[in-house]
Amino acid sequence: MDTPKRRIFRPIHLLLLIPYVAMLWVGSYNRLAPDLAGIPFFYWYQMLWIVLGVAVMLPVYFADERDEASRK
């Protein structure tokens, strides 16, 4: 029977806090100006973080995959 694999925290995992904090700090983006193509800042800032969130998660994912492959 296989034992469950223990997840190891590494400093690269701290990158995952960036989008989390950016979205929780509503006061930083709770405004209408500047608009982008008629879209208020409040909305396009949140949409931008979807793309930035992926960009932040990719290095973490690849680091975890590389670590998993080196264990095998």
Phi, psi and omega in degrees: 000131181285140175275147179297141180281133181273129177282137181251130176280133176231157182303332179296337178292342177294339176301331182292344178284338184300304179295327180299310180292321181299323180277332179284334181274073186298327180301337180284338182232013180275072178203166183265326184259149358279146178265159181232109183057037178085359180265123180301151182308318182308318183278314184288335175296317179293320178294323178298323181289343172295312180291316180295326177298319176296318180296328178282326183282333182300312178299325179293316179299311182294325177294319178293320179295317179297319179294319179295320180292326180286339177283335184279000000 
